[in-house]
Amino acid sequence: MYRPRGNRTLSARLWLPLGLVLAAAAATAWVWTVRHQPDWLWRLIDLQVYDAAGDTLQRSQHRLYTRRFGDGKLPFIYPPFAALVFYKLPFAFGTLKLFVTGLSAASLVAVVWASWGMLGYRRDLGRAGATLVVAAVALWLEPVQQTLIFGQVNLILMAAVVLDLAQPDARWWKGVGIGLATGFKLTPAIFVVYLLLTRRFRAAAVAAGTFAATVLGAWALVPRASRTFWSDVMGIGDQVGQGFISNQSLNGMLRRVFAEGPAEKPLWLLLAAATAVLGMGAAVLLSRQGRELAAVLTCAVTGLLVSPISWTHHWVWVVPALVLAVHLALTRARTAGPPPLRAAWPLLPLVLALLAFAWPMSLPGRPALTPQGLLWRLPYDAGREHHWTPVQFLAGNAYVFAGLLIVGLAARTAWRGHRAGAGRGGPHRGRASAGGPHPDTLEASVPTGGRTP
């Protein structure tokens, strides 16, 4: 049973002042940037879609999946429950923008805080300071910036999942957050599978029941929209360009290679199935070994890879990945390997942040520098992705290859931990040895807790 406890500590004298300064600087820079480019950074075109979809339910629910909404003329491709949520929110659009942006910022901080807890750190000022440090850096990573710029809800949904999984298994409501997130967007359903595979059947049942309640409730309130969505759920997703550069999934990568030729779908299904088996198998082993954050992150990345659509703003799971990278830098620099290797570990979070950073760029049609990821320096749109050079292909699928690397490393680490546990006469169940974490672990086991028989 998962019971998050910990005795790891972080220096409040170092982390708290640093966190306060960095958080204030990052937030001030973001507000300043938005105020100087409101036409681009404060339009929140995806939030326009959610808001307009809610209005459509009131007037003509049968048009929910045929209309185009907002300045971007975009389709609504989510379950009717998502539209109902925005239909019930009592805000004008200007207030709605502030509400969703503020809730997203709070969700970012909450995910970082919970991630430190899943690594076994105490609830103290040192952890609060480290939370502010990582959140300040994460605010300027491309997936987070894209989520805020578009007015998406990915940070909010990630927080619902992470805060849910960070709860002890004994809590009867564990699974509610995952169920609600799945009702809003279908992709968090992979965490229901994760709960089943890790034998947390009550939490899985709560998650599945909550999701079912969102479906049945929406069907009772908006039956025509529900019938349209659930009768053609895959066809609705085809309304968007799945080969566009920002679709960083296996399907998106293959569509950039094969367009929509006959080889694309069978190859995608084969690769997605293999990735799902490897990734979920690794997540289960990591969870059994007490490495819950690494397990959750592996599950999330697996879901992003195998999903038909994973826009760059879906990759907000880089936030808990950054927490794990900082943790590894702090612990491995003292314990793992020869001195040159120990000296290299602190570079891990730096490299991750630099690769995912939203750099100031001048892009066509925008008069000023805007925060964008490195992907957007490549030629894209109008089929130009099909003519990339090999180097451009690697750079243009950076999230996909990074995700595959994470799944591969997680599988290697999980298998080593499994073999080490077998060599000690039984499976490792998440208790740290007196000598500290094994040098080959992806994440140190949670002391005095984790998963117990």
N, C-alpha and C positions, 0 to 999 in steps of 0.2 A: 504494500500500500504506500502510495506517495504521500509523504509528510514533510513539507519543506521546512527544514531547520538549518541553522548554520552558525558557525563560530568564526567565520572569516571576517576580518576587519580591514577598513581602509582609513588612512590617516585623515581625520577631520581638519587638522591644522593645514594640511596641504590641499586636499581636494575641495573643501568648502569654499575658501576664498577664490580658488581658481575657477570653480564652477559658477560662482556668482558673477565674476567678471566676464567669463566667456558667454554665459547665458544672456547677460545684459547686452553685450556687444552683438551677439548673433541676432537677438530679437530686434534691437535697434536698427541694425543693418537691413533686416528684412522689411521692417515697417518703412524705412526710408526708401528702399527700392520700390516697394509697392506704390507709395505715394507719388513717386516720380514717373511711374509707368502704369497708371491705373487702366488705360485702355487695353493693355495686354494682360497685366498681372492681376487685375481685380475684376475681370469680366466673369470668370468662373463658369466657363461655357458648359461643363458637365453638370454643375449644380443647376444651371438653367434648365437642363434636360429633366433632372429629377423634379424640380419645382413645377415645370410645365406638365410633366406626366401626372403629378398629383392633381393639378387643375383639370386635366383631361378626364380623370376618373369621375369627376363631378358632372361633367357635361356630356361626354361621349366616350364611354369606356371601350366601345368596340373599335375605336381608332387608336388606342394606346400603342399598338404594335405596327401601325401603318403610317403614322404621322412622323414628321421630322420636327425636332424641337430646337429652340434657342438660336443664338447667333450662328452657331456652327452647323445648323440644320442636321442634327444628329438623331439617330433612332434611339428609342428606349429598348434595351435588350435584357432587362433584369426581371425577376419575378414580380407579379403584381403587388406583393407585400411591400416591396421597396417603394412603389408609387403611393401606396396607402400611408406609409410612414410620413411622406412629405405632404400628402393631402391633409393629414391630421395636425401638422405643425402650424401653430397660429402666428406665422411671421410673414411680414412683407419681405420681398426679395432682398432689400438692403439689409434688413435685420437678420435674415436667414444667412447671408454671406458671413456676417460677423459671428453668428452662432456656430455654424459649421467649422469655420476657420479656428475659432477658439476651442471648440471641442476636439478638433484634430490636433492642435498644439498640446492640449492637456493629455490626449491619448498618447502622443509621442513620449511625453515625460513618464506617463504611467507604464508604458511598455519597457522603457529603460529601467525604471525602478523595479518592476517585477522580474526583469531578466537578471539583475544583480541578485535578487532574492533566490531565484532558481539555481544560481551558482553557489549559494550557501553563505551570502554576506548578511551580516546583522543589520537590523533596522536602526541605524544611527546616523549621525551627522556626516560621517565619512561617506557612507553610501549615498546620502542625499547630495553631497558635493560631486561625487562621481557620476551620479545621475544627471546633474546639470551639465557637467563637462561633455558627456557623450551626447546628450540631447542637443547641446549647442552646435556640436559638429554635425550631428545627424540632420539638423534643420536645413543644412546647406547641401545635402546629398540629393542627387537628381530625382530619385523616386519620391522623396518627401516634397521637394520643390514642385514636381509635376502634380502631385496630389493637391497641394495648396493652390497652385495656379489654375488648375482645372476645376477646383471645387469638388474633388472626389472624396470618397468616404473610406479609403483604404486604411488610413491610420486608425480610424474609429473601429473598423471591423477587426483589424489586427489586435487592437487593445481588448476587444471583447473576447477574442480567442486566447490571447496570452494570459490575461487576468483570470480567465476560466481555468486554464491548465495549471496556473500557478497555485490554485487552491488545493488544499489537502483532499485526497480521494474521499475522505469521510463526509465531506460537505454534501448534503443532499442536493443542493442546487448546482453542483458541478455538472457542466454540460449545457446549461441554459444559454450562456454566451455563444458557444459554438452553434447551437441550434438557431439562435436569432441571426447570427452572421450568415449561416447557410440559407436562411429564408430570404435574406437581403440579396446576396449573391451566392450562386450555387457552389463556387469553388471551395469554400471552407468545409464542405462535406468530407474532404479527405481527412479532417481531424476526427470525424465520427469513426471512420475506418481505423485511424490510429488508436482511438480509445478501445475499440473492439480487439485489435491485434495485441494490445498491451493488457488485455483482460480486465479492463475497467468497465464492466458491463453495465453497472448502474448509471455511470456518467454517460456512456454511449446511449443508453435508453432515454435518459433525460434529454440529451442533445437531439436524438431522432424524434422524440415526442414533441419537443419545442418546435423543431422544423415542421413537423406535420401540422402543428397548431397554426403556424403561419400560413401554410398552404390552404388548410381547410377554412381558416378565418377569412382569408382573401377570397376564396371561392364563394363563401356565403355572402360577402359584401359586393364583390365585383365578378360575378360568374362568367360574363362574356369575355372579359379580359383574361381571366384565369384559363378558360377553355382554349383561347387562342394561344396563350403562352405554352401550356403544358402539352398541347397537341403538336407543337412544332418548335420545341425548345432549341434544337440544333439549327433549324432553318433560320430562326430569329438571329442567332449569332452570325450567320452568313451575311447579314446586312452590312457588316463592316469589313474593311479591307484587311484580311488576315495576313497578307504578305507585306504589309507596311513595316517600315523599319522599327517602329516602336513596339511591335508584337514580338517580345523576346521569349518565345516558347519554342519547343521543338517543331511544332506545326508551323509557326511563323518562319523559322529558319529554313525549313524544307520548301515552303511556298516561295521564298526568295530564290531558291535554287531551281525548282521545277515548275514554278508558277502553279497552275492547277492541273497539271498533266496527270496521266493515269498512274504514274509511279509514286506520286506524292502521298496519297492517303494510305495505301498499304504500308509504305515505309514508315510513315508517321505512327501508325498503329503499332507496328513492330517495335520501333524505338521507344515509344511511350510505354508499352507494356514492360519492356526490359528495364527501363528506368524506374517504373513504379515498383516492380519487384525488388530491385536492388535498393532503392531509396527507402521503401517502407520496411524492408527487412533490416536495413541498417538502423532505422529509427527505433524499431522494436528492441533490437539488441542493446542499443545505447540507453534506452529507457530502463531496461532490466538491470543495466550496470549502474544506474543512478545518475546518469548524465542527461538530466531531463531537458535542459535548454538545448543541448546539441541535438537531442532526439526531436524536439519540437521544430527546431530550425531545419533539420533534414527533411522532416515531413512537409514543411511549408515549401521548401525549395523543390521537392519532388512534385508537389502540386502545381507549382508555377511552370515547371518544365513540361508536364504532360497535359496541361490545360490547352485547349485549342487557341485561347487568347490570353496572353499575359502581357499587358502593356507595361511600359517601363514604370509607370506609377503603381503597378501591382507589386513591384519588387521592393516595397517598403520593409520587407523582412531583412533588408540590409541593416536595419536598426538593431535588432537583437544580435545579428551577426557581428556588428561593431562592438557591442558589449562583450561578446565572447572573445573577440580578437584582443580587446584591451585586457581582459582577464588572463588570457594566455600569455600576453606580453609581460604582465606583472608576475605571473607564477613561473613560467618557463625560463625567464631570464635568470632565475635563481637556482633552478633545479634540473633542467633538461639538457643533457648532451654536453659536448666539449665547449670551452669558452667561446670560440667563434660562432657556434650555433646559438648559444645563449645570448650573445650580443645581437644576433639577427632577429630574435623574437620581437623586440619592441618595434621593429619596422612593420610588423604585420598589420596593426590597425592603421598605421600611416599609409601603407600601400592601398589598403581597402578604401580608405577615405578619399585618397587622391583619384583612384580609378572611378569611384562613384560620385565624385564631387560635381556640383552644378557650377560650371565655370562661366564667367561673364563673356558672352559671345554676341557678335553682331550678325544677325540673321536676316535674310531677305524679307522686306516688308515691315521691318521693325526699326524705328529710328535710333534706338539706344541699345546699350548692352543689356542683355537679359540672361538670367542664370539658366544654363543648359548643360546637359551631359555631353561627353565627348562624341557620342553617337551622331550628334547633329552636325558634325563637321564633315560627314560623308555625303556623297550624292544620294538622294532618295526621292521618292514619289515618281509618278508617271512611268513606273517600270524600271527606273534606273538601278534599283537594287539587283536586278537580274544580270547586270553587266559589271558588277564589282570585280576588282582584282582579288587575288588570294588574300592579300594583306587587308583590303577593305572588307572582305568576307569575315575574316577573323575579328576585326574591330567592330563590324556591324552586327555581330552576334555575340558581343562580349558578355552579356548577361547569361546567355544560354551556356556558353563555355565555362563561365564562372560557376554556374549552377551545377553543371556536370562534374566539375572539379570538386565542389563541395560534397556532392553525393558520393563520388569515388573515394575521397578522403574519409568521409564518414563510414563508408562500408569497410574500408581498410582498418580504421580504428576500432569499429565495432567487432570485427572478426578477431583482431588481436586481443581485445578484451575478453571475448568469448573463449578463445583458446587459453588465455592466461587463467581464467576462472576454472576451466576444465582441468587445467594442470594442477590447480590447488584442490581439486576434488569436488568441485561444484561450480555452478554459475556465479559470477560476481553479482552481488545484489546491491551495490551502491554504497558500501561502507568503506571509508578511506582507511587504509592501513596506517599503523603507527608511524611508518616511515614516509608517509605522504603519498601523493598521487603517482601512479605509474607513469614513467616518462613518455610512453607512447599514447597516452590518452588525449583525445580531442578536447575534452573538458574534464577538469578535476572532479572527482566524485564529491557529492555533498556530504560534509562530515556529519556524523551523528544523525543521519536521516536518510533521505533518498528513498529508495524502494526496498522495503523490508518484506520478508516472507509473510 
